[in-house]
Amino acid sequence: MSDLQQYSESKATPDAVSGNGIFPLLPVWNPMAVKFGAWNSDAQHATEEIAHNWLRFVGDRMAKDAAFPQQLASCKTIDDVYQVYAQFWQQAANDYGKGLTAFADNVWQAARAPLAPFSSDKRQ
């Protein structure tokens, strides 16, 4: 038997923990473990939303960037070229302004969410 096979085989011993391991016991030992688990889940969902929105923004911009040479090639006069360039850069500036503002808002909401239970407007 090779060393790789010898060390990669699973060995069942009576000391091994089966199933979910000790995770179901964590709330018994430390009630804060449940709170951290919920916070971790919220953080993961917020990160997924931020990544989804960012990738959608980048994909939209890449599609517009890829269409630019086609628009430029269809120009007949120098005025058409100026017009296509002006529209492209105005649209890019507008898209980046909106995209980065939305990204910053999403990050701010994600950073603020764990503190929501402690905010003054939630107190009675």
C-alpha positions as protocol buffer text, in pm:
chain_id: "A"
residue {
  index: 1
  type: MET
  ca { x: 0 y: 0 z: 0 }
}
residue {
  index: 2
  type: SER
  ca { x: 139 y: 340 z: -93 }
}
residue {
  index: 3
  type: ASP
  ca { x: 187 y: 619 z: 157 }
}
residue {
  index: 4
  type: LEU
  ca { x: -87 y: 822 z: -14 }
}
residue {
  index: 5
  type: GLN
  ca { x: -340 y: 541 z: 25 }
}
residue {
  index: 6
  type: GLN
  ca { x: -232 y: 468 z: 378 }
}
residue {
  index: 7
  type: TYR
  ca { x: -281 y: 826 z: 499 }
}
residue {
  index: 8
  type: SER
  ca { x: -586 y: 913 z: 290 }
}
residue {
  index: 9
  type: GLU
  ca { x: -805 y: 626 z: 406 }
}
residue {
  index: 10
  type: SER
  ca { x: -1068 y: 726 z: 656 }
}
residue {
  index: 11
  type: LYS
  ca { x: -1026 y: 560 z: 989 }
}
residue {
  index: 12
  type: ALA
  ca { x: -1333 y: 512 z: 1203 }
}
residue {
  index: 13
  type: THR
  ca { x: -1247 y: 514 z: 1567 }
}
residue {
  index: 14
  type: PRO
  ca { x: -1467 y: 521 z: 1873 }
}
residue {
  index: 15
  type: ASP
  ca { x: -1325 y: 866 z: 1950 }
}
residue {
  index: 16
  type: ALA
  ca { x: -1460 y: 1013 z: 1624 }
}
residue {
  index: 17
  type: VAL
  ca { x: -1768 y: 1234 z: 1650 }
}
residue {
  index: 18
  type: SER
  ca { x: -2042 y: 1131 z: 1413 }
}
residue {
  index: 19
  type: GLY
  ca { x: -2307 y: 1343 z: 1248 }
}
residue {
  index: 20
  type: ASN
  ca { x: -2297 y: 1716 z: 1307 }
}
residue {
  index: 21
  type: GLY
  ca { x: -2027 y: 1691 z: 1569 }
}
residue {
  index: 22
  type: ILE
  ca { x: -2045 y: 1925 z: 1863 }
}
residue {
  index: 23
  type: PHE
  ca { x: -2225 y: 2210 z: 1686 }
}
residue {
  index: 24
  type: PRO
  ca { x: -2570 y: 2126 z: 1826 }
}
residue {
  index: 25
  type: LEU
  ca { x: -2419 y: 2150 z: 2174 }
}
residue {
  index: 26
  type: LEU
  ca { x: -2274 y: 2499 z: 2131 }
}
residue {
  index: 27
  type: PRO
  ca { x: -2588 y: 2686 z: 2249 }
}
residue {
  index: 28
  type: VAL
  ca { x: -2579 y: 2484 z: 2569 }
}
residue {
  index: 29
  type: TRP
  ca { x: -2219 y: 2579 z: 2641 }
}
residue {
  index: 30
  type: ASN
  ca { x: -2237 y: 2934 z: 2511 }
}
residue {
  index: 31
  type: PRO
  ca { x: -2571 y: 3103 z: 2429 }
}
residue {
  index: 32
  type: MET
  ca { x: -2383 y: 3370 z: 2230 }
}
residue {
  index: 33
  type: ALA
  ca { x: -2290 y: 3104 z: 1974 }
}
residue {
  index: 34
  type: VAL
  ca { x: -2647 y: 3118 z: 1840 }
}
residue {
  index: 35
  type: LYS
  ca { x: -2627 y: 3496 z: 1804 }
}
residue {
  index: 36
  type: PHE
  ca { x: -2293 y: 3474 z: 1625 }
}
residue {
  index: 37
  type: GLY
  ca { x: -2436 y: 3208 z: 1394 }
}
residue {
  index: 38
  type: ALA
  ca { x: -2730 y: 3434 z: 1303 }
}
residue {
  index: 39
  type: TRP
  ca { x: -2497 y: 3731 z: 1254 }
}
residue {
  index: 40
  type: ASN
  ca { x: -2269 y: 3521 z: 1033 }
}
residue {
  index: 41
  type: SER
  ca { x: -2567 y: 3419 z: 821 }
}
residue {
  index: 42
  type: ASP
  ca { x: -2676 y: 3783 z: 786 }
}
residue {
  index: 43
  type: ALA
  ca { x: -2322 y: 3885 z: 693 }
}
residue {
  index: 44
  type: GLN
  ca { x: -2305 y: 3611 z: 431 }
}
residue {
  index: 45
  type: HIS
  ca { x: -2637 y: 3719 z: 276 }
}
residue {
  index: 46
  type: ALA
  ca { x: -2525 y: 4084 z: 272 }
}
residue {
  index: 47
  type: THR
  ca { x: -2196 y: 3988 z: 107 }
}
residue {
  index: 48
  type: GLU
  ca { x: -2380 y: 3782 z: -155 }
}
residue {
  index: 49
  type: GLU
  ca { x: -2610 y: 4075 z: -232 }
}
residue {
  index: 50
  type: ILE
  ca { x: -2317 y: 4316 z: -262 }
}
residue {
  index: 51
  type: ALA
  ca { x: -2130 y: 4076 z: -493 }
}
residue {
  index: 52
  type: HIS
  ca { x: -2442 y: 4015 z: -704 }
}
residue {
  index: 53
  type: ASN
  ca { x: -2509 y: 4388 z: -749 }
}
residue {
  index: 54
  type: TRP
  ca { x: -2143 y: 4460 z: -826 }
}
residue {
  index: 55
  type: LEU
  ca { x: -2120 y: 4182 z: -1086 }
}
residue {
  index: 56
  type: ARG
  ca { x: -2443 y: 4300 z: -1249 }
}
residue {
  index: 57
  type: PHE
  ca { x: -2302 y: 4654 z: -1267 }
}
residue {
  index: 58
  type: VAL
  ca { x: -1972 y: 4534 z: -1415 }
}
residue {
  index: 59
  type: GLY
  ca { x: -2156 y: 4313 z: -1665 }
}
residue {
  index: 60
  type: ASP
  ca { x: -2377 y: 4601 z: -1779 }
}
residue {
  index: 61
  type: ARG
  ca { x: -2076 y: 4829 z: -1819 }
}
residue {
  index: 62
  type: MET
  ca { x: -1883 y: 4563 z: -2011 }
}
residue {
  index: 63
  type: ALA
  ca { x: -2176 y: 4522 z: -2251 }
}
residue {
  index: 64
  type: LYS
  ca { x: -2184 y: 4898 z: -2311 }
}
residue {
  index: 65
  type: ASP
  ca { x: -1806 y: 4910 z: -2348 }
}
residue {
  index: 66
  type: ALA
  ca { x: -1817 y: 4623 z: -2598 }
}
residue {
  index: 67
  type: ALA
  ca { x: -2087 y: 4799 z: -2802 }
}
residue {
  index: 68
  type: PHE
  ca { x: -1882 y: 5119 z: -2826 }
}
residue {
  index: 69
  type: PRO
  ca { x: -1650 y: 5010 z: -3112 }
}
residue {
  index: 70
  type: GLN
  ca { x: -1954 y: 4900 z: -3313 }
}
residue {
  index: 71
  type: GLN
  ca { x: -2116 y: 5241 z: -3262 }
}
residue {
  index: 72
  type: LEU
  ca { x: -1791 y: 5412 z: -3351 }
}
residue {
  index: 73
  type: ALA
  ca { x: -1755 y: 5206 z: -3670 }
}
residue {
  index: 74
  type: SER
  ca { x: -2102 y: 5308 z: -3784 }
}
residue {
  index: 75
  type: CYS
  ca { x: -2009 y: 5679 z: -3781 }
}
residue {
  index: 76
  type: LYS
  ca { x: -2013 y: 5853 z: -4118 }
}
residue {
  index: 77
  type: THR
  ca { x: -1879 y: 6196 z: -4025 }
}
residue {
  index: 78
  type: ILE
  ca { x: -1649 y: 6346 z: -3766 }
}
residue {
  index: 79
  type: ASP
  ca { x: -1953 y: 6499 z: -3596 }
}
residue {
  index: 80
  type: ASP
  ca { x: -2096 y: 6148 z: -3554 }
}
residue {
  index: 81
  type: VAL
  ca { x: -1768 y: 6040 z: -3392 }
}
residue {
  index: 82
  type: TYR
  ca { x: -1782 y: 6334 z: -3149 }
}
residue {
  index: 83
  type: GLN
  ca { x: -2143 y: 6255 z: -3070 }
}
residue {
  index: 84
  type: VAL
  ca { x: -2072 y: 5884 z: -3005 }
}
residue {
  index: 85
  type: TYR
  ca { x: -1773 y: 5967 z: -2783 }
}
residue {
  index: 86
  type: ALA
  ca { x: -1971 y: 6228 z: -2588 }
}
residue {
  index: 87
  type: GLN
  ca { x: -2264 y: 5992 z: -2533 }
}
residue {
  index: 88
  type: PHE
  ca { x: -2032 y: 5708 z: -2431 }
}
residue {
  index: 89
  type: TRP
  ca { x: -1844 y: 5911 z: -2170 }
}
residue {
  index: 90
  type: GLN
  ca { x: -2158 y: 6078 z: -2035 }
}
residue {
  index: 91
  type: GLN
  ca { x: -2324 y: 5738 z: -2000 }
}
residue {
  index: 92
  type: ALA
  ca { x: -2011 y: 5591 z: -1838 }
}
residue {
  index: 93
  type: ALA
  ca { x: -1988 y: 5876 z: -1587 }
}
residue {
  index: 94
  type: ASN
  ca { x: -2358 y: 5843 z: -1507 }
}
residue {
  index: 95
  type: ASP
  ca { x: -2337 y: 5464 z: -1471 }
}
residue {
  index: 96
  type: TYR
  ca { x: -2027 y: 5475 z: -1251 }
}
residue {
  index: 97
  type: GLY
  ca { x: -2179 y: 5746 z: -1034 }
}
residue {
  index: 98
  type: LYS
  ca { x: -2499 y: 5548 z: -981 }
}
residue {
  index: 99
  type: GLY
  ca { x: -2318 y: 5214 z: -953 }
}
residue {
  index: 100
  type: LEU
  ca { x: -2066 y: 5327 z: -694 }
}
residue {
  index: 101
  type: THR
  ca { x: -2334 y: 5508 z: -495 }
}
residue {
  index: 102
  type: ALA
  ca { x: -2546 y: 5191 z: -489 }
}
residue {
  index: 103
  type: PHE
  ca { x: -2239 y: 4987 z: -393 }
}
residue {
  index: 104
  type: ALA
  ca { x: -2155 y: 5224 z: -108 }
}
residue {
  index: 105
  type: ASP
  ca { x: -2517 y: 5215 z: 12 }
}
residue {
  index: 106
  type: ASN
  ca { x: -2516 y: 4834 z: 13 }
}
residue {
  index: 107
  type: VAL
  ca { x: -2189 y: 4821 z: 205 }
}
residue {
  index: 108
  type: TRP
  ca { x: -2316 y: 5081 z: 453 }
}
residue {
  index: 109
  type: GLN
  ca { x: -2639 y: 4885 z: 512 }
}
residue {
  index: 110
  type: ALA
  ca { x: -2442 y: 4563 z: 559 }
}
residue {
  index: 111
  type: ALA
  ca { x: -2209 y: 4730 z: 808 }
}
residue {
  index: 112
  type: ARG
  ca { x: -2498 y: 4893 z: 994 }
}
residue {
  index: 113
  type: ALA
  ca { x: -2726 y: 4586 z: 1008 }
}
residue {
  index: 114
  type: PRO
  ca { x: -2562 y: 4416 z: 1310 }
}
residue {
  index: 115
  type: LEU
  ca { x: -2608 y: 4737 z: 1510 }
}
residue {
  index: 116
  type: ALA
  ca { x: -2979 y: 4776 z: 1426 }
}
residue {
  index: 117
  type: PRO
  ca { x: -3101 y: 4624 z: 1756 }
}
residue {
  index: 118
  type: PHE
  ca { x: -2904 y: 4889 z: 1944 }
}
residue {
  index: 119
  type: SER
  ca { x: -3018 y: 5193 z: 1748 }
}
residue {
  index: 120
  type: SER
  ca { x: -3204 y: 5466 z: 1934 }
}
residue {
  index: 121
  type: ASP
  ca { x: -3512 y: 5455 z: 1709 }
}
residue {
  index: 122
  type: LYS
  ca { x: -3574 y: 5088 z: 1796 }
}
residue {
  index: 123
  type: ARG
  ca { x: -3586 y: 5155 z: 2171 }
}
residue {
  index: 124
  type: GLN
  ca { x: -3917 y: 5209 z: 2341 }
}
